[in-house]
């Protein structure tokens, strides 16, 4: 599954276009590498996303093409969430 679609279906990011923008800015890493919107994901992959002044690390638990709100929360697990003092180049 593509990164941008996973972020939308899992409801980590509400819109697919926004997911594309964030990934094109280099604010998303998959398994330690900068990721584009078209990056393919697999179960067990680790995502690191910089949202403003916080960095959140997720583990992908399942991939669903469509998911209801309750199911979306089971698609990933938050491994770490940290606040940063100032914005830096991620």
Protein Blocks (a to p, Z undefined) as FASTA:
>chain_A
ZZklmmmmnomambfklmmmmmmnopaceehiacdfklccdehiacdddehjaccddddf
bdcfbdcfklmmmmpccfbdcddfbdcdZZ
